Amino acid sequence: MALSRCRCAFFTVLQARSLSVCGVKGTKRPSFDRPLPPKSPPTAYLRFVKENLHKLPSELAPKEKIKTIAVQWKSLAEEDKARYVSEYEAAKEEYKKDLDEFLQNVDEEYVKAYEKFKKKKQYYKGIMQSKRKGEYVKRKMSAYLVFTSENFKEIYANQPEDSDSIQKLANTSKELGARWKAMDQADKEAFQEKAEKINEERNNTQVDAKLNEALKKSKNAAAKKEKVETEATMKVNDETKAVETKPGGDSGEAVANEMSAANIPDKDASAN
């Protein structure tokens, strides 16, 4: 029963990868200190993409590359697709064997630990996406946080080696608090000035990022508008050229013929 529940839990996370950086809550990449489930093999289409994507012209935009490779896959002959399908089926059978072997050593404790790791990973992913979009706002620094960041490593390193990590963190936190309370007001004000300077730099950086994003959008809008106007001008020129080259003599005769067909009086004729 427990094995069945473990199997169901892991079928939703089979794409998990091994992460090497030590993870703590924040912007550091989380890690899992236990073996991860085997990775499912790429499908036949993904194998085709991996083999042929680099052959496309480098000047193409990513979206254009995706569209082009999809068209190539659809137009690929069935006998050529069969090679990618057979490779996928063989890898799939091997993957099933590895998964069954892996699940034999999975228990309830492992499932709980992995669920905790997955939440940390989702938190990290959200932070990184916000940073890329320029929406991530770091926590404002206080005088005490600046003091902690400057003294934490030193105090933590001096803790007894026979203590576990939780006990070391607790003792470090207590000592940091005691040092802060015993500190003179003048020293505290110095840390406050550092905190204000850091907050100002962070704020300026975020404002610059938003301005750059707005400038980029305005440039893209201007380029799009210019492209539309150019295409409209070219279309008008093509239509004018087509009218001038219609049969019926030179361009003046062609225009006169069109005017007479539309019952438009000639100004020179009416003047006479």
ZAKOL-151645 format. One record per atom (N, C-alpha, C): residue in three letters; x, y, z. Coordinates in steps of 0.001 Angstrom, whole numbers, plus 500000, padded with zeros to 6 digits. Example, Ala and Ser with C-alpha at 12.3 -4.5 7.8 and 13.67 -1.06 7.14 Angstrom:
// ZAKOL-151645
ala513190494310507800/ala512300495500507800/ala513200496700507800/ser512850497750507080/ser513670498940507140/ser512900500030507870/
// end
This chain:
// ZAKOL-151645
met500829498789500000/met500000500000500000/met500859501255500000/ala501883501224500875/ala502777502379500934/ala503517502558499620/leu503919501433499013/leu504627501510497733/leu503736502077496648/ser502444501730496674/ser501503502256495686/ser501345503759495829/arg501247504248497087/arg501128505697497290/arg502387506420496834/cys503544505810497097/cys504800506416496659/cys504860506501495147/arg504393505434494484/arg504394505436493020/arg503528506565492482/cys502337506747493053/cys501444507814492596/cys502065509187492831/ala502738509337493953/ala503336510632494271/ala504442510987493307/phe505211510003492881/phe506367510306492055/phe506054510399490569/phe504909509911490137/phe504585510033488723/phe504373511486488319/thr504132512372489300/thr503957513791488996/thr505261514574489029/val506346513933489443/val507614514659489586/val508758513907488921/leu508484513205487862/leu509520512382487248/leu510542513204486477/gln510228514476486236/gln511156515331485501/gln512150516020486427/ala512162515696487683/ala513053516361488638/ala514503516070488301/arg515365517046488495/arg516792516896488200/arg517619517076489461/ser518808516546489421/ser519695516678490561/ser520266518080490598/leu520212518715491774/leu520711520076491946/leu521859520037492938/ser522934520725492610/ser524164520572493375/ser524401521660494409/val523764522806494274/val524039523914495184/val523255523736496476/cys523914523965497595/cys523253523818498890/cys522104524815498991/gly520916524373499388/gly519743525228499356/gly519276525663500731/val519005526935500881/val518335527467502057/val517243528388501548/lys516285528732502406/lys515188529580501976/lys515721530935501575/gly515315531405500415/gly515817532669499884/gly515973532545498382/thr517042533098497841/thr517258533054496404/thr518287532016496006/lys518752531188496956/lys519693530131496605/lys518939528914496097/arg519546528241495134/arg518900527073494547/arg518777525953495582/pro517576525399495777/pro517424524324496760/pro518035523023496265/ser518389522150497197/ser518980520866496850/ser518297519763497632/phe518496518539497181/phe517909517359497821/phe519032516375498063/asp519251516006499346/asp520400515194499703/asp520144513698499561/arg519085513331498842/arg518784511922498602/arg518679511668497104/pro518735510410496693/pro518626510115495253/pro517275510549494710/leu517289511148493545/leu516061511570492891/leu515566510461491958/pro514273510449491650/pro513749509422490737/pro514385509552489365/pro514467508460488611/pro515058508535487268/pro514276509475486365/lys514995510105485490/lys514387511082484585/lys513762510379483390/ser512531510750483060/ser511853510140481916/ser512546510542480615/pro512595509654479630/pro513324509949478385/pro512575510962477525/pro513291511720476702/pro512620512658475791/pro511827511922474723/thr510736512522474291/thr509883511908473277/thr510564511932471908/ala509906511300470952/ala510462511251469595/ala510621512657469025/tyr509634513522469262/tyr509713514894468742/tyr510854515671469387/leu511020515519470713/leu512107516226471391/leu513473515737470915/arg513574514466470591/arg514832513960470046/arg515126514593468680/phe514077514742467880/phe514243515390466577/phe514658516851466737/val514040517544467717/val514376518947467974/val515830519079468394/lys516274518225469322/lys517648518295469817/lys518658518055468694/glu518301517210467756/glu519222516856466675/glu519283517908465577/asn518187518674465372/asn518107519560464214/asn517972521046464549/leu517739521383465814/leu517522522799466148/leu518759523638465857/his519939523112466146/his521171523893465948/his521489524108464476/lys520811523389463580/lys521068523531462145/lys520339524722461543/leu519367525290462266/leu518622526435461760/leu519489527691461785/pro519196528681460933/pro519983529925460928/pro519967530609462290/ser521122531079462716/ser521244531699464041/ser520487533019464135/glu520224533674462992/glu519547534963463054/glu518049534841463317/leu517500533642463263/leu516078533453463527/leu515784533662465011/ala514641534254465288/ala514204534431466670/ala513810533079467252/pro513848532934468583/pro513475531646469196/pro512097531155468772/lys511105532057468714/lys509763531640468310/lys509749531137466867/glu510496531803466004/glu510556531375464608/glu511231530011464484/lys512243529773465304/lys512910528469465284/lys511948527363465692/ile511143527633466719/ile510182526634467183/ile509154526329466097/lys508657527379465429/lys507689527176464351/lys508309526392463200/thr509549526746462855/thr510212526080461730/thr510454524611462020/ile510918524300463227/ile511220522907463560/ile509932522092463643/ala508825522719464066/ala507542522015464108/ala507058521681462697/val507246522616461752/val506861522364460361/val507715521241459762/gln508999521255460087/gln509885520197459590/gln509466518830460114/trp509063518778461380/trp508640517502461960/trp507359516991461298/lys506413517901461034/lys505152517494460403/lys505370516997458979/ser506311517612458278/ser506566517220456886/ser507544516057456770/leu508058515561457892/leu509024514465457868/leu508332513164457468/ala508996512377456630/ala508426511105456172/ala508283510141457345/glu507306509230457222/glu507038508295458301/glu508222507382458572/glu508926506983457520/glu510081506100457732/glu511210506809458481/asp511312508147458283/asp512318508906459029/asp511886509113460487/lys510584509302460707/lys510084509447462070/lys510240508154462858/ala510197507023462150/ala510248505724462833/ala511529505566463639/arg512631506153463162/arg513898506026463879/arg513799506700465253/tyr513235507915465294/tyr513102508622466565/tyr512120507911467494/val511051507351466903/val510059506640467714/val510663505388468336/ser511443504645467551/ser512047503415468078/ser513060503722469184/glu513819504819469030/glu514765505216470086/glu514033505574471371/tyr512905506254471215/tyr512120506636472395/tyr511527505416473092/glu511005504470472318/glu510401503275472908/glu511437502455473668/ala512648502330473109/ala513707501580473783/ala514101502264475089/ala514244503605475047/ala514595504345476254/ala513472504298477289/lys512238504248476826/lys511089504199477723/lys511067502890478511/glu511375501778477843/glu511417500485478531/glu512524500466479586/glu513671501030479258/glu514765501102480213/glu514396501983481401/tyr513684503059481109/tyr513253503970482165/tyr512280503290483129/lys511367502487482616/lys510405501782483465/lys511119500823484416/lys512134500154483904/lys512902499237484762/lys513602500005485883/asp514227501143485527/asp514919501946486538/asp513940502503487568/leu512746502890487113/leu511752503448488027/leu511262502386489009/asp510995501179488515/asp510544500114489403/asp511608499785490450/glu512856499771490019/glu513943499495490953/glu514081500612491987/phe513902501852491543/phe514013502986492457/phe512895502976493498/leu511670502674493079/leu510531502724493984/leu510570501632495044/gln511389500622494834/gln511507499572495843/gln512121500101497142/asn512891501190497040/asn513594501743498207/asn512961503031498723/val511734503324498306/val511056504553498706/val510098504270499857/asp510119505132500879/asp509206504988502007/asp508471506307502239/glu507620506326503258/glu506819507518503554/glu507695508707503936/glu508766508449504663/glu509662509533505072/glu510283510210503863/tyr510649509403502854/tyr511235509960501635/tyr510228510859500917/val508975510409500851/val507942511193500165/val507752512550500838/lys507710512564502176/lys507553513826502901/lys508735514759502644/ala509943514191502660/ala511133515014502419/ala511124515577501009/tyr510673514775500054/tyr510665515258498674/tyr509604516338498463/glu508452516198499106/glu507417517224498994/glu507925518555499550/lys508672518512500642/lys509252519734501215/lys510253520351500242/phe511072519505499613/phe512041519990498631/phe511339520617497436/lys510225520012496995/lys509506520539495839/lys508927521923496118/lys508449522148497345/lys507936523471497696/lys509048524518497664/lys510231524156498186/lys511366525078498138/lys511759525385496699/lys511698524355495858/lys512062524544494459/lys511084525479493755/gln509785525336494041/gln508789526223493448/gln508977527659493934/tyr509301527817495202/tyr509563529156495751/tyr510751529788495037/tyr511824529018494865/tyr513015529514494179/tyr512695529893492737/lys511908529078492059/lys511545529355490668/lys510765530662490557/gly509835530896491489/gly509072532140491464/gly509953533358491685/ile510923533238492597/ile511838534351492851/ile512656534663491588/met513182533652490930/met514013533863489752/met513203534458488599/gln511953534015488437/gln511110534602487395/gln510832536071487682/ser510600536408488944/ser510366537807489301/ser511607538651489042/lys512786538087489297/lys514023538818489047/lys514195539094487559/arg513904538080486724/arg514054538275485278/arg513092539332484753/lys511902539426485334/lys510912540404484901/lys511130541772485534/gly512081541875486456/gly512324543144487132/gly511292543477488177/glu510527542460488646/glu509471542699489623/glu509888542318491043/tyr511061541697491176/tyr511476541224492494/tyr511953542393493354/val511410542511494548/val511783543577495477/val512410542927496703/lys513682543211496935/lys514354542637498098/lys513852543291499380/arg513952542515500442/arg513551543023501752/arg514443544188502166/lys513818545228502727/lys514590546385503160/lys515522546006504305/met516735546515504231/met517727546226505264/met517534547163506449/ser517669546597507636/ser517663547389508867/ser519069547398509440/ala519285548206510462/ala520607548273511094/ala520995546908511664/tyr520027546219512271/tyr520326544917512864/tyr520654543873511796/leu519967543932510643/leu520251542975509566/leu521651543191508997/val522065544449508895/val523425544729508423/val524442544193509417/phe524185544425510691/phe525071543919511736/phe525139542387511698/thr524007541737511507/thr523965540276511440/thr524746539741510249/ser524569540369509077/ser525252539897507873/ser526769540023507993/glu527236540986508771/glu528674541184508915/glu529304540284509983/asn528505539788510924/asn529069539052512062/asn528610537595512158/phe527655537203511328/phe527096535855511455/phe528142534766511220/lys528896534853510128/lys529854533802509788/lys530906533625510880/glu531380534730511431/glu532412534654512468/glu531901533931513712/ile530689534306514179/ile530145533691515392/ile529791532224515140/tyr529236531930513981/tyr528841530543513660/tyr530065529634513592/ala531174530149513046/ala532384529338512926/ala533000529015514272/asn532744529821515282/asn533317529608516613/asn532472528706517502/gln531370528174516969/gln530535527277517769/gln531208525914517936/pro530912525204519027/pro531521523880519250/pro531255522927518092/glu532273522169517702/glu532140521274516563/glu531195520106516840/asp531020519728518112/asp530156518596518426/asp528673518965518404/ser528341520251518228/ser526944520678518146/ser526407520459516739/asp525105520155516654/asp524502520014515330/asp524188521393514762/ser523752521415513509/ser523544522691512818/ser522442523526513462/ile521391522866513949/ile520291523609514574/ile520758524278515861/gln521536523548516656/gln522045524118517898/gln523013525263517629/lys523833525104516579/lys524763526180516221/lys524009527442515823/leu522949527292515028/leu522155528448514608/leu521496529120515807/ala520982528321516742/ala520328528891517919/ala521319529680518765/asn522489529102518976/asn523506529790519784/asn524002531058519088/thr524147530975517773/thr524609532148517016/thr523592533267517112/ser522311532925516985/ser521257533936517069/ser521239534604518447/lys521402533803519491/lys521424534369520854/lys522600535325521043/glu523762534918520557/glu524945535763520731/glu524839537050519919/leu524265536953518710/leu524070538165517913/leu523147539143518635/gly522052538628519196/gly521129539490519930/gly521780540124521147/ala522604539355521873/ala523271539894523064/ala524274540981522683/arg525019540747521603/arg525989541765521167/arg525281543033520728/trp524145542890520061/trp523424544070519591/trp522874544889520752/lys522358544221521759/lys521828544939522921/lys522929545674523687/ala524128545072523728/ala525223545698524475/ala525958546763523677/met525598546962522439/met526310547907521571/met525923549344521906/asp526892550257521742/asp526644551684521961/asp525722552227520878/gln525011553297521196/gln524076553899520256/gln524808554461519041/ala526015554970519245/ala526780555520518121/ala527109554430517099/asp527462553234517592/asp527755552130516682/asp526492551668515955/lys525370551676516665/lys524108551301516023/lys523735552283514906/glu524000553577515146/glu523698554582514115/glu524567554389512880/ala525795553910513078/ala526666553630511935/ala526073552516511067/phe525541551479511713/phe524893550405510957/phe523612550895510286/gln522925551822510919/gln521711552382510334/gln522039553144509053/glu523130553885509051/glu523556554607507848/glu523889553633506721/lys524550552517507067/lys524849551499506050/lys523565550918505462/ala522581550667506336/ala521316550100505866/ala520599551060504925/glu520580552351505272/glu519926553339504406/glu520621553430503053/lys521940553341503053/lys522681553397501797/lys522365552185500920/ile522313550999501529/ile521984549781500774/ile520577549868500196/asn519620550335500994/asn518239550449500514/asn518128551442499368/glu518881552529499446/glu518852553524498372/glu519426552945497082/glu520519552200497184/glu521115551581495995/glu520167550569495372/arg519509549766496214/arg518558548780495693/arg517392549463495005/asn516889550536495602/asn515764551253495016/asn516140551839493666/asn517343552431493573/asn517793552993492301/asn517937551915491237/thr518440550761491645/thr518602549658490693/thr517257549202490149/gln516256549085491029/gln514931548660490597/gln514281549702489695/val514477550988490023/val513920552049489181/val514569552026487803/asp515896551842487760/asp516588551763486473/asp516096550582485641/ala515840549452486307/ala515351548270485588/ala513974548542484979/lys513099549213485742/lys511771549533485219/lys511847550537484070/leu512754551513484190/leu512908552490483107/leu513435551821481839/asn514398550919481994/asn514934550209480837/asn513870549355480168/glu513011548724480975/glu511936547913480412/glu510941548787479657/ala510606549952480219/ala509686550871479544/ala510288551401478250/leu511602551708478281/leu512278552190477075/leu512296551118475996/lys512515549881476400/lys512528548780475444/lys511162548615474779/lys510096548720475585/lys508744548593475029/lys508441549726474049/ser508867550964474398/ser508606552097473514/ser509371551961472199/lys510611551449472274/lys511380551230471052/lys510732550174470170/asn510245549109470792/asn509579548061470021/asn508314548589469359/ala507559549436470088/ala506338550013469524/ala506664550937468355/ala507743551734468499/ala508137552640467418/ala508587551849466187/ala509340550787466409/ala509799549964465283/ala508629549294464579/lys507636548830465353/lys506466548206464754/lys505662549211463940/lys505526550442464472/lys504790551474463749/lys505503551827462453/glu506832551944462512/glu507608552257461311/glu507476551154460266/lys507447549908460705/lys507304548787459781/lys505954548826459076/val504888549127459841/val503546549210459253/val503473550335458230/glu504049551503458572/glu504027552638457642/glu504822552333456377/thr505959551653456534/thr506764551296455364/thr506012550342454451/glu505362549339455048/glu504596548384454236/glu503443549075453519/ala502790550038454208/ala501690550766453567/ala502198551602452396/thr503346552251452582/thr503927553059451501/thr504301552191450309/met504912551036450581/met505286550128449494/met504058549634448748/lys502965549381449476/lys501742548914448838/lys501171549980447910/val501178551249448390/val500682552347447552/val501543552500446310/asn502870552418446470/asn503770552534445317/asn503535551414444313/asp503299550214444793/asp503036549084443889/asp501741549288443123/glu500710549784443807/glu499439550023443128/glu499579551122442080/thr500329552185442419/thr500547553273441451/thr501312552774440234/lys502326551956440485/lys503122551407439384/lys502268550507438503/ala501359549755439103/ala500495548866438334/ala499553549659437442/val499039550805437959/val498160551656437152/val498918552260435978/glu500163552706436225/glu500948553348435168/glu501349552381434065/thr501458551119434385/thr501902550135433385/thr500740549389432739/lys499475549847432960/lys498338549189432314/lys498386549412430812/pro497874548444430000/pro497857548630428534/pro496944549782428151/gly497313550418427061/gly496519551558426595/gly497394552752426305/gly498657552526425986/gly499546553626425683/gly500344554024426887/asp500759555312426913/asp501550555804428037/asp500664556011429243/ser501284556475430297/ser500548556616431547/ser499461557663431447/gly499687558733430677/gly498682559772430534/gly497450559257429832/glu497659558451428782/glu496524557891428063/glu495746556908428954/ala496482556152429773/ala495807555190430651/ala494930555911431657/val495443557006432222/val494653557774433189/val493447558404432509/ala493630558916431296/ala492516559536430565/ala491438558509430264/asn491847557324429845/asn490874556272429572/asn490070555919430819/glu490759555828431985/glu490045555523433223/glu489084556644433590/met489488557910433352/met488611559035433680/met487368559032432803/ser487553558747431523/ser486392558727430626/ser485460557575430954/ala486053556426431371/ala485216555277431746/ala484402555586432985/ala484944556417433858/ala484233556774435088/ala483377558023434920/asn483258558578433632/asn482462559782433356/asn482958560984434139/ile484306561093434263/ile484896562249434930/ile485315563233433846/pro484785564486433835/pro485136565457432760/pro486591565900432860/asp487199566107431702/asp488572566604431632/asp488557568111431820/lys489407568620432691/lys489419570078432986/lys489797570877431750/asp490801570358430973/asp491235571111429786/asp490124571151428741/ala489400570063428587/ala488315570022427597/ala487196570935427995/ser486850570967429264/ser485748571829429723/ser486131573293429598/ala487433573594429739/ala487866574987429633/ala487704575467428199/asn487980574586427197/asn487814574986425791/asn486332575118425450/
// end
